[in-house]
């Protein structure tokens, strides 16, 4: 007889169950490995550019430089490519169980960092265009013989200082956070795989065949001193 119950009875043996668990574990591990490699492919150059240019002069009042553009291009695939799995998990958790778990916290933190950087990036572009138009008007006014007093120039400088030009995009923040969390998920899946492998080895010790012995009723001892022929 097949002790596992597979075959004619339509059941699932422990060996089959262990094989399914191993397949699911490998699929999850491979998925997190792909996400980790993709995150590292974009985050490592982004971090290298960020820390490699920290001591370089940075024009707060100018348009976004190549470092800002590189940060935008490199962080976007990490935020919405690698982070897509976290967004999906957070939404499913909230929709089904109304729970805001760790996935939601990761999404909230990384999205806040990314949106902040995009806003600062757009402010630099808009402020540079606005200042360029103001400089053109001032030049035209000077050519027409209109003098701008020193007090008005100082007031204009104070207004420019209040527009937040000291802000700087930090695209690397969200990308680094997503990469580290993805690394943690990969290590967690790897550790679970070790446990699942041990359980699978234990399940494989189950015998697949067993012999059933049927004893006739007359050979069963009913009471001490009585019974069958045995």
Residue frames as a rotation matrix with the C-alpha (Angstrom) as fourth column:
UNK 1
0.577 0.817 0.000 0.00
0.817 -0.577 0.000 0.00
0.000 0.000 -1.000 0.00
UNK 2
-0.277 -0.608 0.744 1.07
0.522 -0.745 -0.416 3.57
0.807 0.273 0.524 -0.63
UNK 3
-0.159 0.185 -0.970 1.21
0.983 -0.064 -0.173 5.12
-0.095 -0.981 -0.172 2.80
UNK 4
-0.912 -0.301 -0.280 1.47
0.294 -0.953 0.070 8.69
-0.288 -0.018 0.958 1.49
UNK 5
-0.051 0.985 -0.163 -2.03
0.373 -0.133 -0.918 8.63
-0.926 -0.108 -0.361 0.08
UNK 6
-0.265 -0.051 -0.963 -1.08
-0.751 -0.615 0.240 9.74
-0.605 0.786 0.125 -3.42
UNK 7
-0.996 -0.087 0.004 -2.32
-0.062 0.739 0.671 7.90
-0.061 0.668 -0.742 -6.45
UNK 8
-0.552 0.833 -0.022 -5.81
0.540 0.377 0.752 6.39
0.635 0.404 -0.659 -6.49
UNK 9
0.024 0.591 -0.806 -6.96
0.989 -0.133 -0.068 8.13
-0.147 -0.795 -0.588 -3.31
UNK 10
0.415 0.175 0.893 -6.03
0.581 -0.806 -0.112 11.56
0.700 0.566 -0.436 -4.72
UNK 11
0.912 -0.099 -0.397 -4.09
0.307 -0.475 0.824 12.71
-0.271 -0.874 -0.403 -1.65
UNK 12
0.599 -0.774 0.203 -0.72
-0.369 -0.492 -0.789 14.42
0.710 0.398 -0.581 -1.40
UNK 13
0.581 -0.467 -0.666 2.18
0.719 0.678 0.151 12.64
0.381 -0.567 0.730 0.25
UNK 14
0.761 -0.372 -0.531 4.62
0.221 -0.620 0.752 14.37
-0.609 -0.690 -0.390 2.52
UNK 15
-0.278 -0.904 0.325 7.31
0.656 0.069 0.751 13.99
-0.701 0.422 0.574 -0.13
UNK 16
-0.103 0.324 0.941 5.16
0.913 -0.344 0.218 15.79
0.394 0.881 -0.260 -2.70
UNK 17
0.887 0.454 -0.087 4.37
0.440 -0.774 0.455 18.51
0.139 -0.442 -0.886 -0.19
UNK 18
0.377 -0.839 -0.393 8.06
0.334 -0.273 0.902 18.93
-0.864 -0.471 0.177 0.57
UNK 19
-0.423 -0.508 0.751 8.84
0.869 0.008 0.495 19.16
-0.257 0.862 0.438 -3.15
UNK 20
0.367 0.636 0.679 6.24
0.747 -0.636 0.192 21.91
0.554 0.437 -0.709 -3.55
UNK 21
0.903 -0.085 -0.421 7.65
0.272 -0.645 0.714 23.80
-0.332 -0.760 -0.559 -0.58
UNK 22
-0.055 -0.998 0.015 11.14
0.538 -0.016 0.843 23.55
-0.841 0.054 0.538 -2.04
UNK 23
-0.267 0.023 0.963 9.94
0.946 -0.186 0.266 24.81
0.185 0.982 0.027 -5.42
UNK 24
0.745 0.602 0.289 8.16
0.513 -0.793 0.329 27.78
0.427 -0.097 -0.899 -3.84
UNK 25
0.677 -0.558 -0.479 11.22
0.306 -0.379 0.874 28.55
-0.669 -0.738 -0.086 -1.72
UNK 26
-0.332 -0.848 0.413 13.53
0.756 0.023 0.655 28.53
-0.565 0.529 0.633 -4.74
UNK 27
0.063 0.444 0.894 11.15
0.870 -0.463 0.169 30.77
0.489 0.767 -0.416 -6.69
UNK 28
0.945 0.305 -0.114 11.02
0.317 -0.778 0.542 33.30
0.076 -0.549 -0.833 -3.85
UNK 29
0.346 -0.900 -0.266 14.79
0.381 -0.124 0.916 33.22
-0.858 -0.418 0.299 -3.41
UNK 30
-0.390 -0.465 0.795 15.39
0.904 -0.030 0.426 33.71
-0.175 0.885 0.432 -7.14
UNK 31
0.472 0.654 0.591 12.92
0.721 -0.672 0.168 36.60
0.508 0.347 -0.789 -7.19
UNK 32
0.937 -0.153 -0.314 14.65
0.127 -0.688 0.715 38.44
-0.325 -0.710 -0.625 -4.36
UNK 33
-0.016 -0.986 0.165 18.04
0.606 0.122 0.786 37.74
-0.795 0.112 0.596 -5.96
UNK 34
-0.160 0.024 0.987 16.90
0.946 -0.282 0.160 39.40
0.282 0.959 0.022 -9.19
UNK 35
0.824 0.510 0.246 15.54
0.405 -0.835 0.373 42.39
0.395 -0.207 -0.895 -7.29
UNK 36
0.682 -0.628 -0.376 18.78
0.254 -0.279 0.926 42.71
-0.686 -0.727 -0.030 -5.32
UNK 37
-0.268 -0.814 0.516 20.96
0.821 0.088 0.564 42.58
-0.504 0.574 0.645 -8.43
UNK 38
0.132 0.396 0.909 18.79
0.817 -0.562 0.126 45.17
0.561 0.726 -0.398 -10.16
UNK 39
0.965 0.237 -0.115 18.88
0.256 -0.745 0.616 47.46
0.060 -0.623 -0.780 -7.14
UNK 40
0.340 -0.916 -0.211 22.67
0.394 -0.065 0.917 47.17
-0.854 -0.395 0.339 -6.84
UNK 41
-0.152 -0.401 0.903 23.11
0.984 0.021 0.175 47.83
-0.090 0.916 0.392 -10.57
UNK 42
0.324 0.342 0.882 21.55
0.496 -0.855 0.149 51.29
0.805 0.389 -0.447 -10.15
UNK 43
0.986 0.157 -0.051 22.33
0.121 -0.477 0.871 52.13
0.113 -0.865 -0.489 -6.54
UNK 44
0.370 -0.919 -0.137 26.08
0.765 0.218 0.606 51.43
-0.527 -0.329 0.784 -6.56
UNK 45
-0.353 -0.509 0.785 26.81
0.852 -0.521 0.046 53.96
0.386 0.685 0.618 -9.37
UNK 46
0.489 0.627 0.607 24.43
0.283 -0.772 0.570 56.43
0.825 -0.107 -0.554 -7.73
UNK 47
0.934 -0.185 -0.305 26.21
0.287 -0.116 0.951 56.21
-0.212 -0.976 -0.055 -4.37
UNK 48
0.032 -0.986 0.166 29.62
0.939 0.087 0.333 56.38
-0.343 0.146 0.928 -6.07
UNK 49
-0.159 -0.020 0.987 28.63
0.646 -0.759 0.089 59.57
0.747 0.651 0.133 -7.90
UNK 50
0.791 0.560 0.247 27.16
0.181 -0.599 0.780 61.10
0.585 -0.572 -0.575 -4.75
UNK 51
0.829 -0.496 -0.261 30.13
0.287 -0.023 0.958 60.50
-0.481 -0.868 0.123 -2.48
UNK 52
-0.006 -0.877 0.480 32.64
0.975 0.102 0.199 61.11
-0.223 0.469 0.854 -5.26
UNK 53
-0.242 -0.012 0.970 31.35
0.561 -0.817 0.130 64.63
0.791 0.576 0.205 -5.88
UNK 54
0.576 0.517 -0.633 30.69
0.808 -0.241 0.538 65.70
0.126 -0.822 -0.556 -2.28
UNK 55
0.051 -0.659 -0.750 33.78
0.610 -0.575 0.546 67.96
-0.791 -0.485 0.372 -2.21
UNK 56
-0.610 -0.209 0.764 33.12
0.775 -0.354 0.523 69.43
0.162 0.912 0.378 -5.64
UNK 57
-0.906 0.294 -0.305 31.61
-0.173 -0.914 -0.367 72.95
-0.387 -0.279 0.879 -5.80
UNK 58
-0.468 0.840 0.275 27.82
0.883 0.457 0.106 72.92
-0.037 0.293 -0.955 -6.08
UNK 59
-0.946 0.172 0.275 25.87
-0.088 -0.952 0.293 75.85
0.312 0.253 0.916 -7.49
UNK 60
-0.665 0.725 -0.180 22.79
0.513 0.268 -0.815 76.24
-0.543 -0.634 -0.550 -5.31
UNK 61
-0.065 0.651 -0.756 21.31
-0.250 -0.745 -0.619 78.96
-0.966 0.149 0.211 -7.53
UNK 62
-0.649 -0.270 -0.711 22.04
-0.733 -0.028 0.680 77.28
-0.204 0.962 -0.180 -10.84
UNK 63
0.357 0.790 -0.499 20.08
-0.878 0.466 0.111 74.70
0.320 0.398 0.860 -12.78
UNK 64
0.795 -0.063 0.603 20.34
-0.262 0.862 0.435 70.98
-0.547 -0.504 0.669 -11.96
UNK 65
-0.054 -0.898 -0.437 23.80
-0.969 -0.058 0.239 69.73
-0.240 0.436 -0.867 -12.85
UNK 66
-0.105 -0.036 -0.994 24.80
-0.649 0.760 0.041 66.34
0.754 0.649 -0.103 -14.19
UNK 67
-0.972 -0.229 -0.057 24.89
-0.095 0.602 -0.793 64.88
0.215 -0.765 -0.607 -10.69
UNK 68
-0.475 0.870 0.131 21.23
-0.545 -0.174 -0.820 65.78
-0.691 -0.461 0.557 -10.16
UNK 69
0.208 0.540 -0.816 20.25
-0.973 0.195 -0.119 64.35
0.095 0.819 0.566 -13.54
UNK 70
-0.511 -0.468 -0.721 22.19
-0.397 0.872 -0.285 61.15
0.762 0.141 -0.632 -12.86
UNK 71
-0.950 0.189 0.249 20.46
-0.188 0.292 -0.938 60.83
-0.250 -0.938 -0.241 -9.49
UNK 72
-0.084 0.982 -0.172 17.05
-0.820 -0.166 -0.548 61.20
-0.567 0.094 0.818 -11.12
UNK 73
0.208 0.143 -0.968 17.75
-0.867 0.484 -0.115 58.66
0.452 0.863 0.224 -13.84
UNK 74
-0.623 -0.554 -0.552 19.39
-0.265 0.813 -0.518 56.09
0.736 -0.176 -0.654 -11.55
UNK 75
-0.927 0.248 0.281 16.96
-0.251 0.146 -0.957 56.30
-0.278 -0.958 -0.073 -8.63
UNK 76
-0.155 0.948 -0.279 13.72
-0.975 -0.192 -0.110 56.11
-0.158 0.255 0.954 -10.62
UNK 77
-0.003 0.170 -0.985 14.15
-0.486 0.861 0.150 52.44
0.874 0.480 0.080 -11.72
UNK 78
-0.856 -0.328 -0.400 14.96
0.173 0.547 -0.819 51.48
0.487 -0.770 -0.412 -8.13
UNK 79
-0.818 0.551 0.163 12.00
-0.462 -0.462 -0.757 53.37
-0.342 -0.695 0.633 -6.69
UNK 80
0.123 0.971 -0.203 9.36
-0.894 0.020 -0.447 52.07
-0.430 0.236 0.871 -9.10
UNK 81
0.118 -0.133 -0.984 11.02
-0.652 0.737 -0.178 48.87
0.749 0.662 0.000 -10.38
UNK 82
-0.705 -0.426 -0.567 12.48
0.162 0.681 -0.714 47.25
0.690 -0.595 -0.411 -7.29
UNK 83
-0.935 0.318 0.155 10.03
-0.272 -0.364 -0.891 49.09
-0.227 -0.876 0.427 -5.03
UNK 84
-0.338 0.860 -0.382 7.04
-0.752 -0.004 0.659 47.84
0.565 0.510 0.648 -6.99
UNK 85
-0.280 0.198 -0.939 7.01
0.312 0.944 0.106 44.64
0.908 -0.263 -0.326 -4.96
UNK 86
-0.868 -0.052 -0.493 6.87
0.493 -0.200 -0.847 46.63
-0.055 -0.978 0.199 -1.71
UNK 87
-0.751 0.650 -0.117 4.07
-0.657 -0.753 0.038 48.84
-0.064 0.105 0.992 -3.04
UNK 88
-0.198 0.691 -0.695 2.08
-0.463 0.559 0.688 45.76
0.864 0.458 0.209 -4.07
UNK 89
-0.454 -0.020 -0.891 2.61
0.599 0.733 -0.322 44.01
0.659 -0.680 -0.321 -0.73
UNK 90
-0.968 0.090 -0.234 1.66
0.124 -0.638 -0.760 47.14
-0.218 -0.764 0.607 1.22
UNK 91
-0.550 0.809 -0.209 -1.53
-0.808 -0.452 0.378 47.61
0.211 0.377 0.902 -0.81
UNK 92
-0.152 0.486 -0.861 -2.58
-0.095 0.859 0.502 43.96
0.984 0.158 -0.084 -0.45
UNK 93
-0.696 -0.160 -0.699 -1.95
0.635 0.317 -0.705 44.06
0.335 -0.935 -0.119 3.29
UNK 94
-0.914 0.371 -0.162 -4.04
-0.231 -0.807 -0.544 47.20
-0.332 -0.460 0.824 3.69
UNK 95
-0.431 0.790 -0.436 -6.83
-0.791 -0.098 0.604 46.06
0.435 0.605 0.667 1.38
UNK 96
-0.095 0.389 -0.916 -7.28
0.027 0.921 0.388 42.59
0.995 0.012 -0.098 2.90
UNK 97
-0.032 -0.020 -0.999 -6.37
0.893 0.448 -0.037 43.03
0.448 -0.894 0.003 6.57
UNK 98
0.776 0.260 0.575 -6.36
0.103 -0.951 0.290 46.83
0.623 -0.165 -0.765 7.03
UNK 99
0.694 -0.646 -0.319 -2.81
0.525 0.149 0.838 46.50
-0.494 -0.749 0.442 8.36
UNK 100
0.847 -0.527 0.070 -0.01
-0.366 -0.674 -0.642 49.01
0.386 0.518 -0.764 7.75
UNK 101
0.866 -0.500 0.000 3.03
0.399 0.692 0.601 46.81
-0.301 -0.521 0.799 8.17
UNK 102
0.064 -0.968 -0.243 6.72
0.295 -0.215 0.931 47.02
-0.953 -0.131 0.272 7.39
UNK 103
-0.347 -0.159 0.924 6.13
0.930 0.066 0.361 47.18
-0.118 0.985 0.125 3.63
UNK 104
0.662 0.652 0.370 4.03
0.674 -0.733 0.086 50.31
0.327 0.193 -0.925 4.11
UNK 105
0.746 -0.445 -0.495 6.74
0.134 -0.628 0.766 51.94
-0.652 -0.638 -0.409 6.21
UNK 106
-0.306 -0.883 0.355 9.35
0.572 0.127 0.810 51.19
-0.761 0.451 0.466 3.55
UNK 107
-0.092 0.359 0.929 7.12
0.961 -0.211 0.176 52.63
0.259 0.909 -0.326 0.84
UNK 108
0.872 0.481 -0.087 6.31
0.484 -0.827 0.286 55.72
0.066 -0.292 -0.954 2.87
UNK 109
0.465 -0.765 -0.447 9.95
0.161 -0.423 0.892 56.48
-0.871 -0.486 -0.073 3.72
UNK 110
-0.488 -0.707 0.511 11.39
0.622 0.129 0.772 55.89
-0.612 0.695 0.377 0.27
UNK 111
0.110 0.610 0.785 8.54
0.950 -0.298 0.098 57.70
0.293 0.735 -0.612 -1.49
UNK 112
0.887 0.186 -0.422 8.95
0.356 -0.857 0.371 60.73
-0.293 -0.480 -0.827 0.77
UNK 113
0.024 -0.964 -0.264 12.68
0.182 -0.255 0.950 60.89
-0.983 -0.070 0.169 -0.02
UNK 114
-0.527 -0.208 0.824 12.08
0.807 0.183 0.562 60.50
-0.268 0.961 0.071 -3.75
UNK 115
0.444 0.781 0.440 9.24
0.855 -0.517 0.054 63.05
0.269 0.352 -0.897 -3.93
UNK 116
0.708 -0.272 -0.651 11.29
0.237 -0.778 0.583 65.55
-0.665 -0.567 -0.486 -1.92
UNK 117
-0.362 -0.929 0.071 14.19
0.338 -0.060 0.939 65.18
-0.869 0.364 0.336 -4.34
UNK 118
-0.319 0.321 0.892 11.92
0.944 0.020 0.330 65.59
0.088 0.947 -0.309 -7.36
UNK 119
0.764 0.636 -0.108 10.37
0.645 -0.755 0.114 68.74
-0.009 -0.157 -0.988 -5.88
UNK 120
0.391 -0.711 -0.585 13.79
0.067 -0.612 0.788 70.27
-0.918 -0.347 -0.192 -5.18
UNK 121
-0.529 -0.573 0.626 14.92
0.623 0.240 0.745 69.27
-0.577 0.784 0.230 -8.67
UNK 122
0.082 0.661 0.746 11.93
0.952 -0.274 0.139 71.03
0.297 0.698 -0.652 -10.25
UNK 123
0.831 0.188 -0.523 12.40
0.409 -0.844 0.346 74.08
-0.376 -0.501 -0.779 -8.00
UNK 124
-0.112 -0.955 -0.274 15.97
0.233 -0.294 0.927 74.44
-0.966 0.040 0.256 -9.23
UNK 125
-0.561 -0.036 0.827 14.84
0.822 0.099 0.561 74.28
-0.102 0.994 -0.026 -12.84
UNK 126
0.457 0.831 0.319 12.02
0.834 -0.524 0.171 76.78
0.309 0.188 -0.932 -12.29
UNK 127
0.694 -0.233 -0.681 14.14
0.331 -0.737 0.589 79.14
-0.640 -0.634 -0.434 -10.18
UNK 128
-0.418 -0.904 0.087 16.92
0.472 -0.134 0.871 79.16
-0.776 0.405 0.483 -12.78
UNK 129
-0.356 0.364 0.861 14.46
0.895 -0.134 0.426 80.03
0.270 0.922 -0.278 -15.53
UNK 130
0.727 0.671 -0.143 12.88
0.677 -0.669 0.305 82.74
0.109 -0.319 -0.941 -13.38
UNK 131
0.383 -0.669 -0.637 16.24
0.283 -0.571 0.770 84.26
-0.879 -0.475 -0.029 -12.48
UNK 132
-0.572 -0.582 0.578 17.30
0.710 0.001 0.704 84.17
-0.411 0.813 0.413 -16.13
UNK 133
0.119 0.703 0.702 14.23
0.863 -0.423 0.277 86.16
0.491 0.573 -0.656 -17.11
UNK 134
0.854 0.177 -0.489 14.82
0.449 -0.724 0.523 88.64
-0.261 -0.667 -0.698 -14.26
UNK 135
-0.086 -0.963 -0.255 18.44
0.429 -0.267 0.863 89.15
-0.899 -0.035 0.436 -15.33
UNK 136
-0.501 -0.038 0.865 17.31
0.862 -0.114 0.494 89.78
0.080 0.993 0.090 -18.90
UNK 137
0.588 0.770 0.247 14.80
0.710 -0.638 0.297 92.40
0.386 0.001 -0.922 -17.69
UNK 138
0.645 -0.409 -0.645 17.45
0.359 -0.583 0.729 94.07
-0.674 -0.702 -0.230 -15.56
UNK 139
-0.450 -0.851 0.271 19.84
0.632 -0.089 0.770 94.22
-0.631 0.518 0.578 -18.50
UNK 140
-0.183 0.473 0.862 17.19
0.880 -0.311 0.358 95.73
0.437 0.824 -0.360 -20.72
UNK 141
0.828 0.512 -0.228 16.33
0.557 -0.704 0.440 98.28
0.065 -0.491 -0.869 -18.05
UNK 142
0.221 -0.832 -0.509 19.98
0.415 -0.392 0.821 99.23
-0.882 -0.393 0.258 -17.65
UNK 143
-0.595 -0.420 0.685 20.31
0.781 -0.105 0.615 99.73
-0.186 0.901 0.391 -21.39
UNK 144
0.190 0.767 0.613 17.31
0.776 -0.500 0.385 102.03
0.602 0.402 -0.690 -21.30
UNK 145
-0.456 -0.485 0.747 18.94
-0.003 -0.838 -0.546 104.21
0.890 -0.251 0.381 -18.68
UNK 146
0.648 0.698 0.305 16.96
-0.367 -0.065 0.928 103.02
0.667 -0.713 0.214 -15.69
UNK 147
-0.485 -0.861 0.149 19.12
-0.485 0.123 -0.866 102.74
0.727 -0.493 -0.478 -12.55
UNK 148
0.546 0.554 -0.629 18.44
0.234 0.621 0.749 100.13
0.805 -0.555 0.209 -9.88
UNK 149
0.377 -0.378 0.846 19.34
-0.786 -0.613 0.076 101.35
0.490 -0.694 -0.528 -6.42
UNK 150
-0.646 -0.720 -0.254 21.48
-0.422 0.615 -0.666 99.38
0.636 -0.323 -0.701 -4.03
UNK 151
-0.584 0.491 0.646 18.58
-0.670 0.157 -0.725 99.00
-0.458 -0.857 0.237 -1.60
UNK 152
0.510 0.808 -0.296 16.43
-0.830 0.371 -0.417 97.35
-0.227 0.458 0.860 -4.25
UNK 153
0.095 -0.559 -0.823 19.30
-0.587 0.637 -0.500 95.05
0.804 0.531 -0.268 -5.20
UNK 154
-0.861 -0.410 0.300 19.74
-0.465 0.395 -0.792 94.00
0.206 -0.822 -0.531 -1.56
UNK 155
-0.145 0.893 0.426 16.02
-0.779 0.162 -0.605 93.37
-0.610 -0.420 0.672 -1.22
UNK 156
0.562 0.312 -0.766 16.07
-0.779 0.510 -0.364 91.21
0.277 0.801 0.530 -4.34
UNK 157
-0.393 -0.791 -0.469 18.98
-0.469 0.611 -0.638 89.23
0.791 -0.031 -0.611 -2.93
UNK 158
-0.762 0.178 0.623 17.13
-0.585 0.221 -0.780 88.68
-0.277 -0.959 -0.065 0.34
UNK 159
0.325 0.944 -0.057 14.09
-0.851 0.266 -0.453 87.44
-0.412 0.196 0.890 -1.57
UNK 160
0.303 -0.289 -0.908 16.26
-0.644 0.640 -0.418 85.03
0.703 0.712 0.008 -3.51
UNK 161
-0.766 -0.639 0.072 17.75
-0.461 0.468 -0.754 83.70
0.448 -0.610 -0.653 -0.27
UNK 162
-0.481 0.658 0.579 14.26
-0.673 0.146 -0.725 83.00
-0.562 -0.738 0.373 1.03
UNK 163
0.298 0.640 -0.708 13.29
-0.947 0.292 -0.135 80.84
0.121 0.711 0.693 -1.94
UNK 164
0.677 0.003 0.736 15.06
-0.377 0.860 0.344 77.78
-0.632 -0.510 0.583 -0.52
UNK 165
0.697 -0.468 -0.543 17.99
-0.544 0.150 -0.826 77.56
0.468 0.871 -0.150 -2.93
UNK 166
-0.250 -0.817 0.519 20.01
-0.968 0.221 -0.119 75.88
-0.017 -0.533 -0.846 -0.17
UNK 167
0.485 0.490 0.724 18.01
-0.474 0.843 -0.253 72.69
-0.735 -0.221 0.642 -0.76
UNK 168
-0.445 -0.692 -0.568 19.66
-0.891 0.282 0.356 69.85
-0.086 0.665 -0.742 -2.65
UNK 169
0.540 0.674 -0.503 18.17
-0.723 0.678 0.132 66.68
0.431 0.292 0.854 -4.16
UNK 170
-0.403 -0.609 0.683 18.97
-0.844 0.536 -0.020 63.48
-0.354 -0.584 -0.730 -2.27
UNK 171
0.389 0.594 -0.704 17.96
-0.849 0.528 -0.024 60.77
0.357 0.607 0.710 -4.71
UNK 172
-0.397 -0.652 -0.646 20.43
-0.364 0.758 -0.541 58.32
0.842 0.020 -0.539 -3.22
UNK 173
-0.661 0.132 0.739 18.56
-0.743 0.029 -0.669 58.15
-0.110 -0.991 0.079 0.10
UNK 174
0.366 0.904 0.221 15.52
-0.814 0.426 -0.395 56.21
-0.451 -0.035 0.892 -1.08
UNK 175
0.534 -0.217 -0.817 17.57
-0.573 0.618 -0.538 54.04
0.622 0.756 0.205 -3.43
UNK 176
-0.590 -0.807 -0.012 19.96
-0.497 0.374 -0.783 53.01
0.637 -0.456 -0.622 -0.66
UNK 177
-0.439 0.495 0.750 17.09
-0.796 0.174 -0.580 52.24
-0.417 -0.851 0.318 1.71
UNK 178
0.653 0.718 -0.241 15.32
-0.740 0.538 -0.404 50.05
-0.160 0.442 0.883 -0.84
UNK 179
0.200 -0.663 -0.721 18.56
-0.512 0.557 -0.654 48.24
0.835 0.500 -0.229 -1.64
UNK 180
-0.768 -0.515 0.381 19.30
-0.570 0.278 -0.773 47.47
0.292 -0.811 -0.507 2.01
UNK 181
-0.072 0.820 0.568 15.73
-0.805 0.288 -0.518 46.28
-0.588 -0.495 0.639 2.66
UNK 182
0.700 0.279 -0.658 15.90
-0.670 0.577 -0.468 44.09
0.249 0.768 0.591 -0.45
UNK 183
-0.313 -0.881 -0.355 19.17
-0.513 0.471 -0.718 42.64
0.800 -0.042 -0.599 0.82
UNK 184
-0.681 0.127 0.721 17.47
-0.687 0.231 -0.689 41.84
-0.254 -0.965 -0.070 4.13
UNK 185
0.440 0.897 0.037 14.58
-0.792 0.407 -0.455 40.13
-0.423 0.172 0.890 2.32
UNK 186
0.415 -0.369 -0.832 17.04
-0.591 0.586 -0.554 38.06
0.692 0.722 0.025 0.30
UNK 187
-0.698 -0.712 0.081 18.91
-0.496 0.398 -0.772 36.94
0.517 -0.579 -0.631 3.42
UNK 188
-0.321 0.672 0.667 15.59
-0.790 0.199 -0.580 36.12
-0.522 -0.713 0.468 5.11
UNK 189
0.689 0.580 -0.434 14.52
-0.724 0.540 -0.428 33.96
-0.014 0.610 0.792 2.16
UNK 190
-0.016 -0.790 -0.612 17.92
-0.520 0.530 -0.670 32.25
0.854 0.307 -0.419 2.19
UNK 191
-0.795 -0.257 0.549 17.61
-0.605 0.270 -0.749 31.46
0.045 -0.928 -0.370 5.92
UNK 192
0.169 0.927 0.335 14.08
-0.814 0.323 -0.483 30.13
-0.556 -0.191 0.809 5.43
UNK 193
0.519 -0.025 -0.854 15.45
-0.702 0.558 -0.443 27.92
0.488 0.829 0.272 2.68
UNK 194
-0.614 -0.783 -0.104 17.89
-0.532 0.507 -0.679 26.32
0.584 -0.362 -0.727 5.09
UNK 195
-0.587 0.475 0.655 15.03
-0.608 0.276 -0.745 25.48
-0.535 -0.835 0.127 7.46
UNK 196
0.497 0.819 -0.287 12.82
-0.797 0.300 -0.523 24.22
-0.343 0.489 0.802 4.65
UNK 197
0.080 -0.559 -0.825 15.67
-0.709 0.550 -0.441 22.04
0.701 0.620 -0.353 3.39
UNK 198
-0.870 -0.386 0.306 16.02
-0.480 0.527 -0.701 20.42
0.110 -0.757 -0.644 6.79
UNK 199
-0.152 0.903 0.402 12.26
-0.633 0.224 -0.741 19.78
-0.759 -0.367 0.538 6.93
UNK 200
0.519 0.323 -0.791 12.34
-0.846 0.328 -0.421 18.31
0.124 0.888 0.443 3.46
UNK 201
-0.455 -0.763 -0.459 15.14
-0.594 0.644 -0.482 15.95
0.663 0.054 -0.746 4.46
UNK 202
-0.795 0.228 0.562 13.08
-0.448 0.403 -0.798 14.88
-0.408 -0.887 -0.218 7.46
UNK 203
0.249 0.964 -0.092 10.02
-0.756 0.134 -0.640 14.31
-0.605 0.229 0.762 5.30
UNK 204
0.177 -0.247 -0.953 12.01
-0.857 0.437 -0.273 12.15
0.483 0.865 -0.135 2.91
UNK 205
-0.835 -0.494 0.242 12.60
-0.545 0.680 -0.491 9.69
0.078 -0.542 -0.837 5.74
UNK 206
0.006 0.919 0.395 8.94
-0.747 0.267 -0.609 8.71
-0.664 -0.291 0.688 5.54
UNK 207
-0.760 -0.244 0.602 8.54
0.123 0.856 0.502 5.24
-0.638 0.456 -0.621 3.98
UNK 208
-0.569 0.539 -0.621 6.59
-0.819 -0.443 0.366 5.29
-0.078 0.717 0.693 0.75
UNK 209
-0.077 0.525 -0.847 5.46
-0.390 0.766 0.511 1.66
0.918 0.370 0.146 1.03
UNK 210
-0.526 -0.023 0.850 3.97
-0.838 0.187 -0.513 -0.21
-0.147 -0.982 -0.117 3.99
UNK 211
-0.694 0.280 -0.664 2.64
-0.035 0.907 0.419 -3.73
0.719 0.314 -0.619 4.53
UNK 212
-0.191 0.724 0.662 -0.72
-0.966 -0.259 0.004 -4.14
0.174 -0.639 0.749 6.19
UNK 213
-0.917 -0.115 -0.383 -1.30
-0.037 0.978 -0.204 -7.33
0.398 -0.173 -0.901 8.14
UNK 214
-0.047 0.966 0.252 -4.91
-0.846 -0.172 0.504 -8.41
0.530 -0.190 0.826 8.72
UNK 215
-0.954 -0.254 0.157 -5.44
-0.296 0.728 -0.619 -10.73
0.042 -0.637 -0.770 11.70
UNK 216
-0.361 0.872 -0.331 -8.55
0.150 0.405 0.902 -12.94
0.921 0.276 -0.277 11.64
UNK 217
0.133 0.488 0.863 -10.97
-0.743 -0.527 0.412 -12.23
0.656 -0.696 0.292 14.48
UNK 218
0.912 0.277 -0.303 -10.60
-0.042 0.797 0.602 -15.71
0.408 -0.536 0.739 15.94
UNK 219
0.172 -0.927 -0.333 -6.91
0.789 0.332 -0.517 -15.07
0.590 -0.174 0.789 16.56
UNK 220
-0.235 -0.196 0.952 -7.48
-0.249 -0.935 -0.254 -11.89
0.939 -0.297 0.171 18.52
UNK 221
-0.657 -0.073 -0.750 -7.18
0.646 0.456 -0.611 -12.29
0.387 -0.887 -0.253 22.30
UNK 222
0.111 0.828 0.550 -10.40
0.170 -0.561 0.810 -10.97
0.979 0.003 -0.203 23.76
UNK 223
0.710 0.169 0.683 -9.83
-0.635 -0.266 0.725 -11.66
0.304 -0.949 -0.082 27.41
UNK 224
-0.357 -0.907 0.226 -7.12
-0.917 0.294 -0.269 -13.22
0.177 -0.303 -0.936 29.47
UNK 225
-0.650 0.040 0.759 -7.42
-0.300 0.904 -0.305 -16.98
-0.698 -0.425 -0.576 29.31
UNK 226
0.334 0.791 0.512 -9.82
0.383 0.382 -0.841 -16.87
-0.861 0.478 -0.176 26.35
UNK 227
-0.021 -0.304 -0.953 -9.50
-0.733 -0.643 0.221 -16.17
-0.680 0.703 -0.209 22.68
UNK 228
0.676 0.255 -0.692 -8.76
-0.725 0.401 -0.560 -17.99
0.135 0.880 0.456 19.50
UNK 229
0.927 -0.308 -0.213 -6.39
0.281 0.948 -0.149 -20.72
0.248 0.078 0.965 18.61
UNK 230
0.210 -0.933 0.293 -3.29
0.056 -0.288 -0.956 -18.58
0.976 0.217 -0.008 19.06
